[in-house]
C-alpha cells in the first residue's frame, strides 16, 4: 500500500484484484470526512463519491477509484467549461442542505456559521502560537492592532450574512481542481475534511482563486474587479440561487461571504497543523498569519 501522510489526514492507495481503492482517515480536529462523505453521497450520488466501507467512529473510509483528478485532466486540455458544469451542481447540493445545520454538525462538519465567526475571530487573535510574532512571515504588532480594530466591522459583516435570505449550508472550503475527480464524463467532489456549516457563498474564495491561478487569469479578491472568465464562473455558481435574490444582491453576498471566509482558511490551518512535524511546520506554519493579513488587506471600505 502506498501511503500519503499529511498532518491532517492519511491516504493509502490499496491495490485490489479489481483495481485501486483508497483508504482515508482525518485527524480528530478536522471535519469528519468519512461521515460527511457518507451523508453527502446519499444526498447527491451524482456529485459525491460513495464510500465502499466506513467506520465513522474511527473516521475511516474506503473509497473506489473515481477517475483522474480534474487537475490532471486540465493539464492535458485547459477547458474552463468543466467548472461551469461543476459549480451549479455543487450549488444545488448546498441548496438541498440549507437549514440542516444540526444534521451537518452532528456528522462532523465544522461550525463556521456567521453567528459563530466573530467569536472565533477574537480567539485566533489571542492565540500567539500561530501568529508568529517577530518571525519573517509572521504578524507585526501593528497588524495585530489593526486586526483587533477591525473586529467590529468583521462582526457587522457576519451579521449581514446571518440575516441574509440565504442560510447556512455545507461549505467544502477547499474546492479546487485537486479535489474533483473527472471520470467517465462525471464529476465527483472529494476531500471534505476542511468543510463546515457556513454561508454557502464563501466556497468561492478558494475556487475562484485556484481557477485564476491555474488558468493565469490573475488573483481573485472579493472587492476588486476580476477577469471576465472568473465572473462567468461566479455567475454559473449563483444561477441556482437566482430565484432567491436579485443578481446584484447575490454578488454582494459573495463578496461579504468570501471576505469573512478568509478567517475560516486561517482557522483550518490551526487545526490541521496540530500533528505536524517540525519540517511540516516550517513549510506551512505561515499560512495562519498569511490568511489574517489577507483578511486585513482586503477589508471593505
TITOR-603371 format. One record per residue (C-alpha): residue number from 1; x, z, y. Coordinates in steps of 0.05 Angstrom, whole numbers. Example, Ala and Ser with C-alpha at 12.3 -4.5 7.8 and 13.67 -1.06 7.14 Angstrom:
+------+--------+--------+--------+
! resi !   east !     up !  north !
+------+--------+--------+--------+
!    1 !    246 !    156 !    -90 !
!    2 !    273 !    143 !    -21 !
+------+--------+--------+--------+
This chain:
+------+--------+--------+--------+
! resi !   east !     up !  north !
+------+--------+--------+--------+
!    1 !      0 !      0 !      0 !
!    2 !     25 !    -18 !     69 !
!    3 !     15 !     39 !    119 !
!    4 !      5 !     31 !    194 !
!    5 !     11 !    102 !    223 !
!    6 !     -5 !    119 !    295 !
!    7 !    -13 !    188 !    327 !
!    8 !    -89 !    176 !    330 !
!    9 !   -101 !    142 !    263 !
!   10 !    -72 !    117 !    198 !
!   11 !    -90 !     50 !    167 !
!   12 !    -69 !     29 !     97 !
!   13 !    -73 !    -42 !     71 !
!   14 !    -96 !    -34 !     -1 !
!   15 !    -86 !    -94 !    -47 !
!   16 !   -140 !   -105 !    -99 !
!   17 !   -156 !   -158 !   -151 !
!   18 !   -205 !   -190 !   -103 !
!   19 !   -163 !   -186 !    -40 !
!   20 !   -141 !   -135 !     11 !
!   21 !   -182 !    -75 !     33 !
!   22 !   -166 !    -27 !     89 !
!   23 !   -167 !     49 !     86 !
!   24 !   -171 !     84 !    153 !
!   25 !   -175 !    155 !    179 !
!   26 !   -174 !    181 !    250 !
!   27 !   -145 !    245 !    279 !
!   28 !   -196 !    301 !    288 !
!   29 !   -191 !    297 !    364 !
!   30 !   -214 !    225 !    366 !
!   31 !   -283 !    197 !    356 !
!   32 !   -304 !    196 !    283 !
!   33 !   -291 !    123 !    268 !
!   34 !   -318 !    128 !    197 !
!   35 !   -385 !    159 !    215 !
!   36 !   -395 !    114 !    275 !
!   37 !   -377 !     51 !    237 !
!   38 !   -427 !     70 !    184 !
!   39 !   -482 !     83 !    235 !
!   40 !   -468 !     21 !    276 !
!   41 !   -461 !    -25 !    216 !
!   42 !   -531 !     -4 !    194 !
!   43 !   -556 !    -16 !    265 !
!   44 !   -522 !    -83 !    275 !
!   45 !   -496 !   -111 !    208 !
!   46 !   -481 !   -178 !    241 !
!   47 !   -433 !   -146 !    291 !
!   48 !   -401 !    -85 !    257 !
!   49 !   -363 !    -89 !    192 !
!   50 !   -398 !    -47 !    139 !
!   51 !   -352 !      1 !    101 !
!   52 !   -346 !     -4 !     25 !
!   53 !   -339 !     72 !     17 !
!   54 !   -339 !    133 !     62 !
!   55 !   -320 !    206 !     63 !
!   56 !   -349 !    227 !    130 !
!   57 !   -323 !    299 !    129 !
!   58 !   -252 !    275 !    120 !
!   59 !   -261 !    216 !    168 !
!   60 !   -242 !    168 !    113 !
!   61 !   -269 !     98 !    103 !
!   62 !   -252 !     37 !     62 !
!   63 !   -266 !    -30 !     96 !
!   64 !   -268 !   -101 !     67 !
!   65 !   -227 !   -157 !     96 !
!   66 !   -268 !   -183 !    155 !
!   67 !   -224 !   -242 !    171 !
!   68 !   -169 !   -254 !    222 !
!   69 !   -165 !   -216 !    288 !
!   70 !   -192 !   -254 !    347 !
!   71 !   -123 !   -245 !    378 !
!   72 !    -93 !   -288 !    323 !
!   73 !   -148 !   -340 !    329 !
!   74 !   -137 !   -345 !    404 !
!   75 !    -62 !   -352 !    394 !
!   76 !    -77 !   -419 !    359 !
!   77 !   -132 !   -442 !    407 !
!   78 !   -145 !   -406 !    472 !
!   79 !   -221 !   -410 !    477 !
!   80 !   -257 !   -364 !    525 !
!   81 !   -325 !   -381 !    494 !
!   82 !   -312 !   -331 !    437 !
!   83 !   -322 !   -275 !    488 !
!   84 !   -384 !   -309 !    516 !
!   85 !   -415 !   -300 !    447 !
!   86 !   -387 !   -231 !    431 !
!   87 !   -406 !   -195 !    495 !
!   88 !   -482 !   -209 !    495 !
!   89 !   -486 !   -188 !    421 !
!   90 !   -448 !   -124 !    437 !
!   91 !   -493 !   -111 !    497 !
!   92 !   -554 !   -118 !    452 !
!   93 !   -527 !    -65 !    406 !
!   94 !   -517 !    -19 !    466 !
!   95 !   -589 !    -32 !    488 !
!   96 !   -615 !    -12 !    419 !
!   97 !   -576 !     53 !    422 !
!   98 !   -593 !     71 !    494 !
!   99 !   -621 !    141 !    498 !
!  100 !   -600 !    160 !    428 !
!  101 !   -546 !    207 !    454 !
!  102 !   -558 !    263 !    404 !
!  103 !   -552 !    216 !    345 !
!  104 !   -488 !    185 !    370 !
!  105 !   -456 !    252 !    388 !
!  106 !   -475 !    280 !    320 !
!  107 !   -440 !    221 !    288 !
!  108 !   -376 !    239 !    325 !
!  109 !   -377 !    198 !    389 !
!  110 !   -340 !    230 !    448 !
!  111 !   -383 !    258 !    504 !
!  112 !   -368 !    213 !    563 !
!  113 !   -437 !    216 !    595 !
!  114 !   -437 !    212 !    671 !
!  115 !   -461 !    283 !    679 !
!  116 !   -401 !    308 !    638 !
!  117 !   -347 !    267 !    672 !
!  118 !   -337 !    307 !    738 !
!  119 !   -321 !    370 !    697 !
!  120 !   -271 !    330 !    655 !
!  121 !   -241 !    301 !    719 !
!  122 !   -225 !    371 !    745 !
!  123 !   -200 !    394 !    677 !
!  124 !   -149 !    338 !    668 !
!  125 !   -120 !    352 !    737 !
!  126 !   -108 !    423 !    715 !
!  127 !    -71 !    401 !    652 !
!  128 !      1 !    396 !    676 !
!  129 !     26 !    378 !    607 !
!  130 !      0 !    307 !    614 !
!  131 !     12 !    295 !    688 !
!  132 !     88 !    291 !    681 !
!  133 !    106 !    321 !    749 !
!  134 !    177 !    305 !    771 !
!  135 !    186 !    250 !    720 !
!  136 !    195 !    177 !    740 !
!  137 !    127 !    156 !    713 !
!  138 !     90 !    220 !    729 !
!  139 !     45 !    241 !    785 !
!  140 !     72 !    268 !    850 !
!  141 !     46 !    330 !    885 !
!  142 !     18 !    284 !    939 !
!  143 !    -20 !    242 !    888 !
!  144 !    -48 !    304 !    855 !
!  145 !    -73 !    329 !    922 !
!  146 !   -106 !    262 !    936 !
!  147 !   -139 !    263 !    867 !
!  148 !   -167 !    333 !    880 !
!  149 !   -194 !    310 !    947 !
!  150 !   -226 !    251 !    911 !
!  151 !   -265 !    298 !    864 !
!  152 !   -329 !    300 !    906 !
!  153 !   -331 !    224 !    912 !
!  154 !   -320 !    218 !    837 !
!  155 !   -377 !    266 !    823 !
!  156 !   -421 !    226 !    871 !
!  157 !   -406 !    161 !    833 !
!  158 !   -423 !    195 !    767 !
!  159 !   -489 !    220 !    796 !
!  160 !   -505 !    147 !    815 !
!  161 !   -495 !    126 !    743 !
!  162 !   -535 !    186 !    716 !
!  163 !   -596 !    167 !    757 !
!  164 !   -590 !     92 !    746 !
!  165 !   -644 !     54 !    709 !
!  166 !   -595 !     41 !    651 !
!  167 !   -579 !    102 !    610 !
!  168 !   -520 !    123 !    566 !
!  169 !   -505 !     89 !    500 !
!  170 !   -447 !     75 !    453 !
!  171 !   -386 !     51 !    491 !
!  172 !   -328 !     24 !    450 !
!  173 !   -277 !     36 !    506 !
!  174 !   -224 !     -6 !    473 !
!  175 !   -259 !    -73 !    464 !
!  176 !   -204 !   -125 !    465 !
!  177 !   -183 !   -183 !    421 !
!  178 !   -144 !   -138 !    373 !
!  179 !   -208 !   -100 !    355 !
!  180 !   -252 !   -160 !    340 !
!  181 !   -249 !   -198 !    274 !
!  182 !   -269 !   -271 !    273 !
!  183 !   -280 !   -294 !    202 !
!  184 !   -329 !   -346 !    175 !
!  185 !   -355 !   -362 !    245 !
!  186 !   -378 !   -290 !    255 !
!  187 !   -351 !   -232 !    297 !
!  188 !   -342 !   -160 !    275 !
!  189 !   -323 !   -105 !    324 !
!  190 !   -278 !    -53 !    292 !
!  191 !   -239 !     10 !    311 !
!  192 !   -290 !     57 !    343 !
!  193 !   -240 !    115 !    348 !
!  194 !   -240 !    114 !    425 !
!  195 !   -314 !    107 !    432 !
!  196 !   -362 !    153 !    467 !
!  197 !   -432 !    162 !    494 !
!  198 !   -423 !    135 !    564 !
!  199 !   -453 !     89 !    615 !
!  200 !   -450 !     24 !    575 !
!  201 !   -422 !    -19 !    631 !
!  202 !   -356 !     18 !    632 !
!  203 !   -338 !    -21 !    570 !
!  204 !   -319 !    -80 !    614 !
!  205 !   -259 !    -44 !    643 !
!  206 !   -216 !    -55 !    581 !
!  207 !   -248 !   -120 !    560 !
!  208 !   -241 !   -158 !    626 !
!  209 !   -171 !   -132 !    637 !
!  210 !   -149 !   -153 !    568 !
!  211 !   -181 !   -222 !    575 !
!  212 !   -150 !   -231 !    643 !
!  213 !    -81 !   -216 !    615 !
!  214 !    -90 !   -258 !    552 !
!  215 !   -114 !   -319 !    590 !
!  216 !    -69 !   -309 !    650 !
!  217 !   -128 !   -301 !    697 !
!  218 !    -98 !   -242 !    735 !
!  219 !   -113 !   -168 !    736 !
!  220 !   -186 !   -146 !    738 !
!  221 !   -202 !    -89 !    785 !
!  222 !   -273 !    -63 !    797 !
!  223 !   -278 !    -72 !    873 !
!  224 !   -237 !   -135 !    884 !
!  225 !   -256 !   -208 !    872 !
!  226 !   -239 !   -234 !    803 !
!  227 !   -225 !   -302 !    772 !
!  228 !   -290 !   -342 !    762 !
!  229 !   -278 !   -341 !    687 !
!  230 !   -279 !   -265 !    686 !
!  231 !   -341 !   -262 !    729 !
!  232 !   -374 !   -311 !    680 !
!  233 !   -358 !   -263 !    622 !
!  234 !   -385 !   -205 !    662 !
!  235 !   -449 !   -243 !    673 !
!  236 !   -454 !   -261 !    600 !
!  237 !   -449 !   -188 !    583 !
!  238 !   -502 !   -170 !    635 !
!  239 !   -552 !   -222 !    613 !
!  240 !   -585 !   -177 !    561 !
!  241 !   -596 !   -126 !    616 !
!  242 !   -625 !   -175 !    666 !
!  243 !   -697 !   -153 !    656 !
!  244 !   -679 !    -83 !    679 !
!  245 !   -649 !    -92 !    748 !
!  246 !   -632 !   -148 !    797 !
!  247 !   -565 !   -181 !    785 !
!  248 !   -534 !   -152 !    848 !
!  249 !   -551 !    -81 !    825 !
!  250 !   -524 !    -95 !    755 !
!  251 !   -458 !   -120 !    785 !
!  252 !   -454 !    -59 !    829 !
!  253 !   -464 !    -13 !    770 !
!  254 !   -408 !    -49 !    733 !
!  255 !   -361 !    -33 !    790 !
!  256 !   -380 !     40 !    793 !
!  257 !   -380 !     50 !    717 !
!  258 !   -312 !     17 !    708 !
!  259 !   -281 !     58 !    764 !
!  260 !   -307 !    124 !    736 !
!  261 !   -289 !     99 !    666 !
!  262 !   -215 !     99 !    684 !
!  263 !   -218 !    174 !    672 !
!  264 !   -241 !    162 !    600 !
!  265 !   -179 !    120 !    589 !
!  266 !   -135 !    176 !    613 !
!  267 !   -172 !    227 !    571 !
!  268 !   -166 !    187 !    506 !
!  269 !    -90 !    188 !    513 !
!  270 !    -91 !    264 !    520 !
!  271 !   -128 !    266 !    453 !
!  272 !    -91 !    210 !    417 !
!  273 !    -22 !    238 !    431 !
!  274 !    -34 !    308 !    403 !
!  275 !      1 !    289 !    338 !
!  276 !     55 !    243 !    368 !
!  277 !    128 !    246 !    351 !
!  278 !    180 !    252 !    407 !
!  279 !    193 !    178 !    402 !
!  280 !    119 !    162 !    407 !
!  281 !    111 !    209 !    466 !
!  282 !    168 !    175 !    503 !
!  283 !    133 !    108 !    492 !
!  284 !     62 !    126 !    512 !
!  285 !     63 !    193 !    549 !
!  286 !     59 !    159 !    617 !
!  287 !     -9 !    129 !    601 !
!  288 !    -46 !    190 !    629 !
!  289 !    -14 !    191 !    698 !
!  290 !    -17 !    115 !    699 !
!  291 !    -93 !    114 !    690 !
!  292 !   -103 !    170 !    740 !
!  293 !    -61 !    131 !    790 !
!  294 !   -105 !     70 !    777 !
!  295 !   -167 !    112 !    790 !
!  296 !   -137 !    137 !    855 !
!  297 !   -113 !     70 !    879 !
!  298 !   -179 !     36 !    863 !
!  299 !   -226 !     87 !    894 !
!  300 !   -284 !     54 !    931 !
!  301 !   -282 !     56 !   1006 !
+------+--------+--------+--------+
